[in-house]
């Protein structure tokens, strides 16, 4: 199984993004990530299991800045 991490700069952006996705029916959570996992310093990521392209599109349309996105086996 895989999950996708969409990295945001702040917890506020992460929570706002999570709420946007949930309202559209995409299951999403927010996770604090270390600098090693993120590759660009400590921060927060929105975690989803599917619909990553739709989620990314929705976040950008709502002003959520995406710093990076990765796929991770769980």
MODELLER restraints for C-alpha pairs under 7 A, 6 or more apart:
rsr = mdl.restraints
at = mdl.atoms
rsr.add(forms.Gaussian(group=physical.xy_distance, feature=features.Distance(at['CA:1:A'], at['CA:73:A']), mean=5.96, stdev=0.5))
rsr.add(forms.Gaussian(group=physical.xy_distance, feature=features.Distance(at['CA:1:A'], at['CA:74:A']), mean=5.66, stdev=0.5))
rsr.add(forms.Gaussian(group=physical.xy_distance, feature=features.Distance(at['CA:2:A'], at['CA:49:A']), mean=6.42, stdev=0.5))
rsr.add(forms.Gaussian(group=physical.xy_distance, feature=features.Distance(at['CA:2:A'], at['CA:71:A']), mean=6.76, stdev=0.5))
rsr.add(forms.Gaussian(group=physical.xy_distance, feature=features.Distance(at['CA:2:A'], at['CA:72:A']), mean=5.55, stdev=0.5))
rsr.add(forms.Gaussian(group=physical.xy_distance, feature=features.Distance(at['CA:2:A'], at['CA:73:A']), mean=4.45, stdev=0.5))
rsr.add(forms.Gaussian(group=physical.xy_distance, feature=features.Distance(at['CA:2:A'], at['CA:74:A']), mean=5.53, stdev=0.5))
rsr.add(forms.Gaussian(group=physical.xy_distance, feature=features.Distance(at['CA:3:A'], at['CA:47:A']), mean=6.69, stdev=0.5))
rsr.add(forms.Gaussian(group=physical.xy_distance, feature=features.Distance(at['CA:3:A'], at['CA:48:A']), mean=5.76, stdev=0.5))
rsr.add(forms.Gaussian(group=physical.xy_distance, feature=features.Distance(at['CA:3:A'], at['CA:49:A']), mean=4.49, stdev=0.5))
rsr.add(forms.Gaussian(group=physical.xy_distance, feature=features.Distance(at['CA:3:A'], at['CA:71:A']), mean=5.87, stdev=0.5))
rsr.add(forms.Gaussian(group=physical.xy_distance, feature=features.Distance(at['CA:3:A'], at['CA:72:A']), mean=5.38, stdev=0.5))
rsr.add(forms.Gaussian(group=physical.xy_distance, feature=features.Distance(at['CA:3:A'], at['CA:73:A']), mean=6.45, stdev=0.5))
rsr.add(forms.Gaussian(group=physical.xy_distance, feature=features.Distance(at['CA:3:A'], at['CA:74:A']), mean=6.86, stdev=0.5))
rsr.add(forms.Gaussian(group=physical.xy_distance, feature=features.Distance(at['CA:4:A'], at['CA:47:A']), mean=5.67, stdev=0.5))
rsr.add(forms.Gaussian(group=physical.xy_distance, feature=features.Distance(at['CA:4:A'], at['CA:48:A']), mean=5.31, stdev=0.5))
rsr.add(forms.Gaussian(group=physical.xy_distance, feature=features.Distance(at['CA:4:A'], at['CA:49:A']), mean=5.95, stdev=0.5))
rsr.add(forms.Gaussian(group=physical.xy_distance, feature=features.Distance(at['CA:4:A'], at['CA:70:A']), mean=5.71, stdev=0.5))
rsr.add(forms.Gaussian(group=physical.xy_distance, feature=features.Distance(at['CA:4:A'], at['CA:71:A']), mean=4.51, stdev=0.5))
rsr.add(forms.Gaussian(group=physical.xy_distance, feature=features.Distance(at['CA:4:A'], at['CA:72:A']), mean=6.17, stdev=0.5))
rsr.add(forms.Gaussian(group=physical.xy_distance, feature=features.Distance(at['CA:5:A'], at['CA:45:A']), mean=5.59, stdev=0.5))
rsr.add(forms.Gaussian(group=physical.xy_distance, feature=features.Distance(at['CA:5:A'], at['CA:46:A']), mean=5.66, stdev=0.5))
rsr.add(forms.Gaussian(group=physical.xy_distance, feature=features.Distance(at['CA:5:A'], at['CA:47:A']), mean=4.74, stdev=0.5))
rsr.add(forms.Gaussian(group=physical.xy_distance, feature=features.Distance(at['CA:5:A'], at['CA:48:A']), mean=6.70, stdev=0.5))
rsr.add(forms.Gaussian(group=physical.xy_distance, feature=features.Distance(at['CA:5:A'], at['CA:69:A']), mean=5.51, stdev=0.5))
rsr.add(forms.Gaussian(group=physical.xy_distance, feature=features.Distance(at['CA:5:A'], at['CA:70:A']), mean=5.29, stdev=0.5))
rsr.add(forms.Gaussian(group=physical.xy_distance, feature=features.Distance(at['CA:5:A'], at['CA:71:A']), mean=6.34, stdev=0.5))
rsr.add(forms.Gaussian(group=physical.xy_distance, feature=features.Distance(at['CA:6:A'], at['CA:45:A']), mean=5.13, stdev=0.5))
rsr.add(forms.Gaussian(group=physical.xy_distance, feature=features.Distance(at['CA:6:A'], at['CA:46:A']), mean=5.03, stdev=0.5))
rsr.add(forms.Gaussian(group=physical.xy_distance, feature=features.Distance(at['CA:6:A'], at['CA:47:A']), mean=6.45, stdev=0.5))
rsr.add(forms.Gaussian(group=physical.xy_distance, feature=features.Distance(at['CA:6:A'], at['CA:66:A']), mean=6.57, stdev=0.5))
rsr.add(forms.Gaussian(group=physical.xy_distance, feature=features.Distance(at['CA:6:A'], at['CA:68:A']), mean=6.08, stdev=0.5))
rsr.add(forms.Gaussian(group=physical.xy_distance, feature=features.Distance(at['CA:6:A'], at['CA:69:A']), mean=4.44, stdev=0.5))
rsr.add(forms.Gaussian(group=physical.xy_distance, feature=features.Distance(at['CA:6:A'], at['CA:70:A']), mean=6.73, stdev=0.5))
rsr.add(forms.Gaussian(group=physical.xy_distance, feature=features.Distance(at['CA:7:A'], at['CA:44:A']), mean=5.86, stdev=0.5))
rsr.add(forms.Gaussian(group=physical.xy_distance, feature=features.Distance(at['CA:7:A'], at['CA:45:A']), mean=4.08, stdev=0.5))
rsr.add(forms.Gaussian(group=physical.xy_distance, feature=features.Distance(at['CA:7:A'], at['CA:46:A']), mean=6.33, stdev=0.5))
rsr.add(forms.Gaussian(group=physical.xy_distance, feature=features.Distance(at['CA:7:A'], at['CA:66:A']), mean=5.84, stdev=0.5))
rsr.add(forms.Gaussian(group=physical.xy_distance, feature=features.Distance(at['CA:7:A'], at['CA:67:A']), mean=5.41, stdev=0.5))
rsr.add(forms.Gaussian(group=physical.xy_distance, feature=features.Distance(at['CA:7:A'], at['CA:68:A']), mean=5.19, stdev=0.5))
rsr.add(forms.Gaussian(group=physical.xy_distance, feature=features.Distance(at['CA:7:A'], at['CA:69:A']), mean=5.93, stdev=0.5))
rsr.add(forms.Gaussian(group=physical.xy_distance, feature=features.Distance(at['CA:8:A'], at['CA:14:A']), mean=5.85, stdev=0.5))
rsr.add(forms.Gaussian(group=physical.xy_distance, feature=features.Distance(at['CA:8:A'], at['CA:43:A']), mean=6.81, stdev=0.5))
rsr.add(forms.Gaussian(group=physical.xy_distance, feature=features.Distance(at['CA:8:A'], at['CA:44:A']), mean=5.56, stdev=0.5))
rsr.add(forms.Gaussian(group=physical.xy_distance, feature=features.Distance(at['CA:8:A'], at['CA:45:A']), mean=5.63, stdev=0.5))
rsr.add(forms.Gaussian(group=physical.xy_distance, feature=features.Distance(at['CA:8:A'], at['CA:65:A']), mean=6.25, stdev=0.5))
rsr.add(forms.Gaussian(group=physical.xy_distance, feature=features.Distance(at['CA:8:A'], at['CA:66:A']), mean=5.38, stdev=0.5))
rsr.add(forms.Gaussian(group=physical.xy_distance, feature=features.Distance(at['CA:8:A'], at['CA:67:A']), mean=5.64, stdev=0.5))
rsr.add(forms.Gaussian(group=physical.xy_distance, feature=features.Distance(at['CA:9:A'], at['CA:43:A']), mean=5.67, stdev=0.5))
rsr.add(forms.Gaussian(group=physical.xy_distance, feature=features.Distance(at['CA:9:A'], at['CA:44:A']), mean=6.39, stdev=0.5))
rsr.add(forms.Gaussian(group=physical.xy_distance, feature=features.Distance(at['CA:9:A'], at['CA:67:A']), mean=6.96, stdev=0.5))
rsr.add(forms.Gaussian(group=physical.xy_distance, feature=features.Distance(at['CA:10:A'], at['CA:43:A']), mean=6.14, stdev=0.5))
rsr.add(forms.Gaussian(group=physical.xy_distance, feature=features.Distance(at['CA:10:A'], at['CA:44:A']), mean=6.05, stdev=0.5))
rsr.add(forms.Gaussian(group=physical.xy_distance, feature=features.Distance(at['CA:11:A'], at['CA:44:A']), mean=5.78, stdev=0.5))
rsr.add(forms.Gaussian(group=physical.xy_distance, feature=features.Distance(at['CA:13:A'], at['CA:64:A']), mean=6.22, stdev=0.5))
rsr.add(forms.Gaussian(group=physical.xy_distance, feature=features.Distance(at['CA:14:A'], at['CA:30:A']), mean=6.07, stdev=0.5))
rsr.add(forms.Gaussian(group=physical.xy_distance, feature=features.Distance(at['CA:14:A'], at['CA:44:A']), mean=6.30, stdev=0.5))
rsr.add(forms.Gaussian(group=physical.xy_distance, feature=features.Distance(at['CA:14:A'], at['CA:45:A']), mean=6.25, stdev=0.5))
rsr.add(forms.Gaussian(group=physical.xy_distance, feature=features.Distance(at['CA:14:A'], at['CA:46:A']), mean=5.79, stdev=0.5))
rsr.add(forms.Gaussian(group=physical.xy_distance, feature=features.Distance(at['CA:15:A'], at['CA:30:A']), mean=6.54, stdev=0.5))
rsr.add(forms.Gaussian(group=physical.xy_distance, feature=features.Distance(at['CA:17:A'], at['CA:59:A']), mean=6.07, stdev=0.5))
rsr.add(forms.Gaussian(group=physical.xy_distance, feature=features.Distance(at['CA:17:A'], at['CA:64:A']), mean=6.44, stdev=0.5))
rsr.add(forms.Gaussian(group=physical.xy_distance, feature=features.Distance(at['CA:18:A'], at['CA:28:A']), mean=5.49, stdev=0.5))
rsr.add(forms.Gaussian(group=physical.xy_distance, feature=features.Distance(at['CA:18:A'], at['CA:29:A']), mean=6.05, stdev=0.5))
rsr.add(forms.Gaussian(group=physical.xy_distance, feature=features.Distance(at['CA:18:A'], at['CA:30:A']), mean=6.75, stdev=0.5))
rsr.add(forms.Gaussian(group=physical.xy_distance, feature=features.Distance(at['CA:18:A'], at['CA:46:A']), mean=6.32, stdev=0.5))
rsr.add(forms.Gaussian(group=physical.xy_distance, feature=features.Distance(at['CA:21:A'], at['CA:28:A']), mean=6.56, stdev=0.5))
rsr.add(forms.Gaussian(group=physical.xy_distance, feature=features.Distance(at['CA:21:A'], at['CA:55:A']), mean=6.52, stdev=0.5))
rsr.add(forms.Gaussian(group=physical.xy_distance, feature=features.Distance(at['CA:22:A'], at['CA:28:A']), mean=6.30, stdev=0.5))
rsr.add(forms.Gaussian(group=physical.xy_distance, feature=features.Distance(at['CA:27:A'], at['CA:48:A']), mean=6.28, stdev=0.5))
rsr.add(forms.Gaussian(group=physical.xy_distance, feature=features.Distance(at['CA:28:A'], at['CA:46:A']), mean=6.49, stdev=0.5))
rsr.add(forms.Gaussian(group=physical.xy_distance, feature=features.Distance(at['CA:28:A'], at['CA:47:A']), mean=5.55, stdev=0.5))
rsr.add(forms.Gaussian(group=physical.xy_distance, feature=features.Distance(at['CA:28:A'], at['CA:48:A']), mean=4.93, stdev=0.5))
rsr.add(forms.Gaussian(group=physical.xy_distance, feature=features.Distance(at['CA:29:A'], at['CA:46:A']), mean=5.64, stdev=0.5))
rsr.add(forms.Gaussian(group=physical.xy_distance, feature=features.Distance(at['CA:29:A'], at['CA:47:A']), mean=5.14, stdev=0.5))
rsr.add(forms.Gaussian(group=physical.xy_distance, feature=features.Distance(at['CA:29:A'], at['CA:48:A']), mean=6.84, stdev=0.5))
rsr.add(forms.Gaussian(group=physical.xy_distance, feature=features.Distance(at['CA:30:A'], at['CA:44:A']), mean=6.78, stdev=0.5))
rsr.add(forms.Gaussian(group=physical.xy_distance, feature=features.Distance(at['CA:30:A'], at['CA:45:A']), mean=5.63, stdev=0.5))
rsr.add(forms.Gaussian(group=physical.xy_distance, feature=features.Distance(at['CA:30:A'], at['CA:46:A']), mean=4.55, stdev=0.5))
rsr.add(forms.Gaussian(group=physical.xy_distance, feature=features.Distance(at['CA:30:A'], at['CA:47:A']), mean=5.88, stdev=0.5))
rsr.add(forms.Gaussian(group=physical.xy_distance, feature=features.Distance(at['CA:31:A'], at['CA:44:A']), mean=5.63, stdev=0.5))
rsr.add(forms.Gaussian(group=physical.xy_distance, feature=features.Distance(at['CA:31:A'], at['CA:45:A']), mean=5.34, stdev=0.5))
rsr.add(forms.Gaussian(group=physical.xy_distance, feature=features.Distance(at['CA:31:A'], at['CA:46:A']), mean=6.45, stdev=0.5))
rsr.add(forms.Gaussian(group=physical.xy_distance, feature=features.Distance(at['CA:31:A'], at['CA:47:A']), mean=6.94, stdev=0.5))
rsr.add(forms.Gaussian(group=physical.xy_distance, feature=features.Distance(at['CA:32:A'], at['CA:43:A']), mean=5.95, stdev=0.5))
rsr.add(forms.Gaussian(group=physical.xy_distance, feature=features.Distance(at['CA:32:A'], at['CA:44:A']), mean=4.46, stdev=0.5))
rsr.add(forms.Gaussian(group=physical.xy_distance, feature=features.Distance(at['CA:32:A'], at['CA:45:A']), mean=6.41, stdev=0.5))
rsr.add(forms.Gaussian(group=physical.xy_distance, feature=features.Distance(at['CA:33:A'], at['CA:42:A']), mean=5.91, stdev=0.5))
rsr.add(forms.Gaussian(group=physical.xy_distance, feature=features.Distance(at['CA:33:A'], at['CA:43:A']), mean=5.54, stdev=0.5))
rsr.add(forms.Gaussian(group=physical.xy_distance, feature=features.Distance(at['CA:33:A'], at['CA:44:A']), mean=5.51, stdev=0.5))
rsr.add(forms.Gaussian(group=physical.xy_distance, feature=features.Distance(at['CA:33:A'], at['CA:45:A']), mean=6.76, stdev=0.5))
rsr.add(forms.Gaussian(group=physical.xy_distance, feature=features.Distance(at['CA:34:A'], at['CA:41:A']), mean=6.89, stdev=0.5))
rsr.add(forms.Gaussian(group=physical.xy_distance, feature=features.Distance(at['CA:34:A'], at['CA:42:A']), mean=4.74, stdev=0.5))
rsr.add(forms.Gaussian(group=physical.xy_distance, feature=features.Distance(at['CA:34:A'], at['CA:43:A']), mean=6.78, stdev=0.5))
rsr.add(forms.Gaussian(group=physical.xy_distance, feature=features.Distance(at['CA:35:A'], at['CA:41:A']), mean=4.03, stdev=0.5))
rsr.add(forms.Gaussian(group=physical.xy_distance, feature=features.Distance(at['CA:35:A'], at['CA:42:A']), mean=4.36, stdev=0.5))
